[in-house]
Amino acid sequence: MALALYAPGRGYYAKGGQQFGHLPGPKGGKPGSDFVTAPELSPLFGAALARQVGQALVAAKADTIWEFGAGSGALAEQLLDALGDKVRRYAIVDVSGALRAQQAQRLARFGARVQWLDQWPLHMHGVVVGNEVLDAMPVQLLHFDGTDWHERGVIAVGVGGSQGFVWQDRPTALRPPVPDDNFVPGTTIEIHLQAQAFVRTLASRLDCGMALLIDYGFPEAEYYHPQRSDGTLMCHRAHRADSNPLADVGDKDITSHIDFTAIALVAQDAGLTVAGYTTQAHFLMNCGLLDLLLTADLKQRANAQKLLTEHEMGELFKVIALTRGMPGFVPLGFSSGDRSHTL
């Protein structure tokens, strides 16, 4: 999964192209996008998010934002426009050189306020933002035969032009975080060791401030529900989803939903406070999205509705806030509808 997404010059995110946007391109014409994220869907997403980011910057007495996996740069642009001189420095960490080039072009008007980092800073004081970054981190696949667990890997088969990939399992000591009797024979599920390592590193570097992580996923009880026996690993291309990551490798996105309970537990163990967890719909409404809609035109209202409705992004996407050094801080985005008790 790491090679398929990030191999230099060949991985999906590493070779350029227009991954983010509203529509696929016409057949035989200019390539279109593969999927749309909330900032591309509506600038009101960033405008609402900015209210939460601004509140946290004031509480932390900070003026720096770090964004991980900034995509097209749309969210950075929206936050910088909304927050103005409250943000002295906007630092982007992105492993894709191709996407960094797109971001630099889009954000050129902000000058030296925007910087790109090649590695984690040693100390962070401010707000960290990650929108749909955890789901793009490679996962381990585990397969249960009814008795034993195996890690599901990939091998190459064939030669020359007929070369392809197939699954191959091997015994493993890795286990999901719930008992075996929760799974039916034939279950294949994911565990998110790299995403958990990301949160541990975040905890080791965040001296004071808040991290907002936004992604699609569930708490543990829903994530490892017996009926979800095929896991959540999916691919996206030209606004269509498929479940075969071994086909068209490097030409489509590979992604997995997030187990937010695991993220919360790792964060707490590493010394962070889980300051809130809720749906994207509740979070955005708490941050004033409905007020922003009052002055929006019809197209903006239609697109923004997709951020809120249950069958679009409103319910499936969740927001989790992790803080350090901010005792008593109550984030605006979780003032109503907090679901921390479900983690």
VEXDREN-2710 file (C-alpha; in Angstrom, 1 decimal):
% VEXDREN-2710
k/r/px/py/pz
1/MET/0.0/0.0/0.0
2/ALA/2.9/2.4/0.8
3/LEU/4.5/1.7/-2.6
4/ALA/1.2/2.0/-4.5
5/LEU/0.5/5.4/-3.0
6/TYR/3.9/7.0/-2.5
7/ALA/6.7/5.3/-4.5
8/PRO/8.6/8.2/-6.1
9/GLY/7.4/8.8/-9.7
10/ARG/5.0/5.9/-9.7
11/GLY/2.9/6.0/-6.6
12/TYR/-0.6/7.4/-6.8
13/TYR/0.2/10.5/-4.8
14/ALA/3.8/10.9/-6.1
15/LYS/3.4/11.2/-9.9
16/GLY/1.2/14.3/-10.1
17/GLY/-2.3/14.5/-11.7
18/GLN/-5.5/15.9/-10.4
19/GLN/-6.7/13.6/-7.6
20/PHE/-9.0/16.1/-5.9
21/GLY/-12.1/17.7/-7.5
22/HIS/-15.8/17.6/-8.2
23/LEU/-16.0/15.6/-11.5
24/PRO/-14.1/12.9/-13.5
25/GLY/-12.9/14.0/-16.9
26/PRO/-14.7/13.0/-20.2
27/LYS/-13.8/9.7/-21.8
28/GLY/-10.8/10.3/-24.1
29/GLY/-10.4/13.9/-22.9
30/LYS/-8.5/15.7/-20.2
31/PRO/-8.1/13.5/-17.1
32/GLY/-10.4/14.5/-14.3
33/SER/-10.4/14.0/-10.6
34/ASP/-10.8/10.8/-8.6
35/PHE/-12.6/12.0/-5.5
36/VAL/-13.6/15.1/-3.7
37/THR/-12.7/16.2/-0.2
38/ALA/-14.6/18.6/2.0
39/PRO/-12.4/21.7/1.2
40/GLU/-12.8/21.2/-2.6
41/LEU/-16.5/20.6/-2.1
42/SER/-17.2/23.9/-0.4
43/PRO/-15.1/26.8/0.9
44/LEU/-17.5/27.0/3.8
45/PHE/-15.8/23.9/5.3
46/GLY/-12.6/25.9/5.9
47/ALA/-14.5/29.0/7.0
48/ALA/-16.3/27.0/9.7
49/LEU/-13.2/25.0/10.7
50/ALA/-11.4/28.4/11.0
51/ARG/-13.6/29.3/13.9
52/GLN/-12.4/26.3/15.9
53/VAL/-8.8/26.8/14.9
54/GLY/-9.0/30.5/15.8
55/GLN/-10.5/29.7/19.2
56/ALA/-7.7/27.1/19.9
57/LEU/-4.9/29.5/18.8
58/VAL/-6.2/32.2/21.2
59/ALA/-6.5/29.7/24.1
60/ALA/-2.9/28.3/23.4
61/LYS/-1.5/31.9/22.9
62/ALA/-0.1/30.7/19.5
63/ASP/0.0/31.9/15.9
64/THR/1.2/28.7/14.1
65/ILE/-0.8/26.0/12.2
66/TRP/0.7/22.7/11.0
67/GLU/-1.2/20.8/8.3
68/PHE/-0.4/17.2/7.5
69/GLY/-1.3/15.9/4.1
70/ALA/-2.5/19.3/2.6
71/GLY/-3.7/17.8/-0.7
72/SER/-4.5/20.5/-3.2
73/GLY/-3.9/23.3/-0.7
74/ALA/-7.6/24.2/-0.6
75/LEU/-8.0/23.9/3.1
76/ALA/-4.8/25.9/3.8
77/GLU/-6.1/28.7/1.5
78/GLN/-9.4/28.7/3.3
79/LEU/-7.9/28.8/6.8
80/LEU/-5.4/31.6/5.9
81/ASP/-8.1/33.7/4.2
82/ALA/-10.5/33.3/7.2
83/LEU/-7.9/33.8/10.0
84/GLY/-5.8/36.5/8.4
85/ASP/-3.1/37.9/10.6
86/LYS/-4.0/35.6/13.5
87/VAL/-1.7/33.1/11.6
88/ARG/1.9/34.1/11.4
89/ARG/3.1/30.8/10.1
90/TYR/1.4/28.0/8.3
91/ALA/3.6/24.9/8.0
92/ILE/2.8/22.0/5.7
93/VAL/4.1/18.5/6.0
94/ASP/3.4/16.4/2.8
95/VAL/5.3/13.4/1.5
96/SER/4.2/14.0/-2.1
97/GLY/6.5/16.3/-4.0
98/ALA/3.9/16.5/-6.8
99/LEU/1.3/17.8/-4.4
100/ARG/3.7/20.2/-2.7
101/ALA/4.2/21.8/-6.1
102/GLN/0.5/22.2/-6.6
103/GLN/0.2/23.7/-3.1
104/ALA/3.0/26.1/-3.7
105/GLN/1.3/27.5/-6.7
106/ARG/-2.1/27.8/-5.0
107/LEU/-0.7/29.5/-1.9
108/ALA/1.9/31.7/-3.5
109/ARG/0.0/34.9/-2.6
110/PHE/0.6/34.2/1.1
111/GLY/4.3/34.5/0.7
112/ALA/6.7/33.4/3.4
113/ARG/3.9/32.8/5.9
114/VAL/3.5/29.3/4.2
115/GLN/6.4/26.9/4.6
116/TRP/7.0/23.3/3.7
117/LEU/8.7/20.9/6.2
118/ASP/10.6/17.7/5.3
119/GLN/10.2/16.3/8.7
120/TRP/8.4/16.7/12.0
121/PRO/9.4/19.8/14.0
122/LEU/10.9/18.9/17.4
123/HIS/8.6/21.3/19.3
124/MET/5.1/22.4/18.3
125/HIS/3.0/25.2/19.9
126/GLY/-0.2/25.9/18.1
127/VAL/-2.8/23.9/16.1
128/VAL/-2.3/20.8/14.0
129/VAL/-4.8/20.0/11.3
130/GLY/-5.2/16.7/9.4
131/ASN/-8.1/16.4/7.0
132/GLU/-8.3/12.9/5.4
133/VAL/-4.7/12.2/6.2
134/LEU/-5.1/9.1/8.5
135/ASP/-7.0/7.1/5.9
136/ALA/-4.2/7.5/3.4
137/MET/-1.7/5.8/5.8
138/PRO/-0.8/2.2/5.0
139/VAL/-2.6/-0.5/7.0
140/GLN/-2.0/-4.1/7.9
141/LEU/-4.6/-6.6/6.6
142/LEU/-5.4/-9.5/9.0
143/HIS/-7.3/-12.6/7.8
144/PHE/-9.1/-15.0/10.2
145/ASP/-9.7/-18.6/9.1
146/GLY/-11.8/-19.4/12.1
147/THR/-8.9/-20.6/14.2
148/ASP/-5.8/-18.6/13.4
149/TRP/-4.9/-15.1/12.2
150/HIS/-2.7/-14.4/9.2
151/GLU/-1.3/-11.2/7.9
152/ARG/-2.4/-10.7/4.3
153/GLY/0.4/-9.5/2.0
154/VAL/1.1/-9.1/-1.7
155/ILE/3.4/-11.0/-4.1
156/ALA/4.2/-10.4/-7.8
157/VAL/3.3/-13.1/-10.3
158/GLY/4.1/-13.6/-14.0
159/VAL/6.8/-12.0/-16.1
160/GLY/7.1/-9.1/-18.5
161/GLY/3.9/-7.5/-19.7
162/SER/1.8/-10.1/-17.9
163/GLN/3.1/-9.4/-14.5
164/GLY/0.5/-8.8/-11.8
165/PHE/-0.1/-9.2/-8.1
166/VAL/-2.0/-11.7/-5.9
167/TRP/-2.6/-12.0/-2.1
168/GLN/-0.5/-14.2/0.0
169/ASP/-1.0/-14.9/3.8
170/ARG/1.5/-15.7/6.5
171/PRO/1.2/-16.5/10.2
172/THR/1.4/-13.4/12.4
173/ALA/1.3/-12.4/16.1
174/LEU/-0.7/-9.3/15.1
175/ARG/-4.3/-9.3/16.4
176/PRO/-7.3/-6.9/16.2
177/PRO/-8.1/-5.2/19.6
178/VAL/-11.3/-7.3/20.2
179/PRO/-11.7/-11.0/21.0
180/ASP/-11.7/-13.7/18.3
181/ASP/-15.3/-14.7/18.9
182/ASN/-16.2/-11.3/17.5
183/PHE/-15.3/-12.5/14.0
184/VAL/-16.7/-15.1/11.6
185/PRO/-14.4/-17.4/9.6
186/GLY/-13.1/-15.7/6.4
187/THR/-13.0/-12.2/8.0
188/THR/-10.5/-9.8/6.6
189/ILE/-10.0/-6.6/8.6
190/GLU/-7.4/-3.8/9.0
191/ILE/-5.3/-2.5/11.9
192/HIS/-3.8/0.9/11.8
193/LEU/-0.3/0.7/13.2
194/GLN/1.1/3.6/11.1
195/ALA/-1.7/5.9/12.0
196/GLN/-1.2/5.0/15.7
197/ALA/2.6/5.7/15.3
198/PHE/1.7/9.1/13.8
199/VAL/-0.4/10.0/16.9
200/ARG/2.5/8.9/19.2
201/THR/4.9/11.1/17.3
202/LEU/2.4/14.0/17.4
203/ALA/2.1/13.6/21.2
204/SER/5.9/13.6/21.6
205/ARG/6.2/16.9/19.7
206/LEU/3.1/18.9/20.7
207/ASP/4.2/21.0/23.7
208/CYS/1.0/23.1/23.9
209/GLY/-2.0/23.2/21.6
210/MET/-4.6/21.2/19.8
211/ALA/-4.7/18.7/17.0
212/LEU/-7.9/18.3/14.9
213/LEU/-8.1/15.0/12.9
214/ILE/-11.0/14.7/10.4
215/ASP/-11.7/11.4/8.6
216/TYR/-14.2/8.7/7.9
217/GLY/-14.4/6.0/10.4
218/PHE/-16.1/4.5/13.5
219/PRO/-15.5/3.7/17.2
220/GLU/-14.1/0.2/17.8
221/ALA/-17.4/-1.5/18.5
222/GLU/-18.7/-0.5/15.0
223/TYR/-15.4/-0.9/13.2
224/TYR/-15.0/-4.5/14.3
225/HIS/-18.6/-5.4/14.1
226/PRO/-19.2/-9.1/13.0
227/GLN/-21.1/-8.0/10.0
228/ARG/-18.2/-5.9/8.7
229/SER/-16.3/-9.2/7.7
230/ASP/-14.7/-7.7/4.6
231/GLY/-13.1/-4.8/6.3
232/THR/-13.1/-1.2/5.0
233/LEU/-10.2/-1.2/2.5
234/MET/-11.4/0.6/-0.7
235/CYS/-10.1/2.2/-3.9
236/HIS/-11.2/5.3/-5.6
237/ARG/-10.8/6.4/-9.2
238/ALA/-12.8/8.8/-11.4
239/HIS/-15.4/9.1/-8.6
240/ARG/-16.0/5.4/-8.5
241/ALA/-15.2/3.0/-5.7
242/ASP/-13.9/-0.6/-6.0
243/SER/-12.5/-3.1/-3.6
244/ASN/-9.5/-4.5/-5.6
245/PRO/-6.3/-2.7/-4.6
246/LEU/-4.3/-5.2/-6.7
247/ALA/-5.6/-3.9/-10.0
248/ASP/-4.3/-0.7/-11.7
249/VAL/-1.7/-0.3/-9.0
250/GLY/-0.5/3.3/-8.8
251/ASP/-3.4/4.7/-10.8
252/LYS/-6.0/4.9/-8.0
253/ASP/-6.3/5.8/-4.4
254/ILE/-6.3/3.1/-1.7
255/THR/-7.8/3.9/1.6
256/SER/-9.2/2.5/4.8
257/HIS/-11.7/3.8/7.4
258/ILE/-10.3/4.8/10.8
259/ASP/-10.7/3.0/14.1
260/PHE/-11.1/6.2/16.3
261/THR/-11.1/4.3/19.5
262/ALA/-7.5/3.1/18.8
263/ILE/-6.5/6.7/17.9
264/ALA/-8.0/8.0/21.2
265/LEU/-6.3/5.3/23.3
266/VAL/-2.9/5.8/21.8
267/ALA/-3.3/9.6/22.2
268/GLN/-4.2/9.2/25.9
269/ASP/-1.4/6.7/26.6
270/ALA/1.0/9.2/25.0
271/GLY/-0.1/12.1/27.3
272/LEU/-2.7/13.9/25.2
273/THR/-6.2/14.7/26.2
274/VAL/-9.2/13.7/24.1
275/ALA/-11.0/17.0/24.1
276/GLY/-13.9/16.0/21.8
277/TYR/-15.2/13.5/19.3
278/THR/-18.2/13.9/17.1
279/THR/-19.6/13.7/13.6
280/GLN/-18.6/16.2/11.0
281/ALA/-22.1/17.5/10.8
282/HIS/-22.3/18.3/14.5
283/PHE/-18.8/19.8/14.5
284/LEU/-19.5/22.1/11.5
285/MET/-22.9/23.2/12.9
286/ASN/-21.2/24.0/16.3
287/CYS/-18.7/26.1/14.4
288/GLY/-21.4/28.2/12.7
289/LEU/-21.8/26.6/9.3
290/LEU/-25.6/27.2/9.4
291/ASP/-24.9/31.0/9.9
292/LEU/-22.5/31.0/7.0
293/LEU/-25.1/29.4/4.8
294/LEU/-27.4/32.4/5.3
295/THR/-25.2/34.5/3.0
296/ALA/-24.2/31.8/0.6
297/ASP/-25.5/31.5/-2.9
298/LEU/-27.6/28.5/-4.1
299/LYS/-24.6/26.5/-5.4
300/GLN/-22.7/27.0/-2.2
301/ARG/-25.7/25.9/-0.2
302/ALA/-26.2/22.8/-2.2
303/ASN/-22.5/21.8/-1.9
304/ALA/-22.3/22.6/1.8
305/GLN/-25.4/20.4/2.4
306/LYS/-23.2/17.4/1.4
307/LEU/-21.0/18.2/4.3
308/LEU/-23.9/17.8/6.7
309/THR/-26.3/15.1/5.4
310/GLU/-26.1/11.6/6.8
311/HIS/-25.9/9.9/3.4
312/GLU/-23.0/12.1/2.3
313/MET/-20.2/13.3/4.7
314/GLY/-22.2/14.4/7.7
315/GLU/-22.4/11.1/9.7
316/LEU/-19.6/8.9/8.2
317/PHE/-16.9/11.6/8.8
318/LYS/-15.8/12.2/12.4
319/VAL/-13.7/14.8/14.1
320/ILE/-11.5/14.2/17.1
321/ALA/-9.6/16.9/19.0
322/LEU/-6.5/16.1/21.0
323/THR/-4.9/18.7/23.3
324/ARG/-2.0/19.3/25.6
325/GLY/-1.2/22.1/27.9
326/MET/-4.7/23.6/27.7
327/PRO/-6.5/22.6/31.0
328/GLY/-10.2/23.6/31.0
329/PHE/-10.3/24.3/27.3
330/VAL/-13.7/23.4/25.8
331/PRO/-13.5/23.3/22.0
332/LEU/-16.3/25.1/20.2
333/GLY/-16.8/22.3/17.7
334/PHE/-17.9/19.8/20.4
335/SER/-20.2/22.0/22.4
336/SER/-23.2/19.9/21.3
337/GLY/-23.4/16.2/20.1
338/ASP/-20.1/15.1/21.6
339/ARG/-19.7/11.3/21.2
340/SER/-16.5/10.7/23.3
341/HIS/-18.5/8.3/25.4
342/THR/-18.8/5.9/22.4
343/LEU/-15.0/5.5/22.0
END
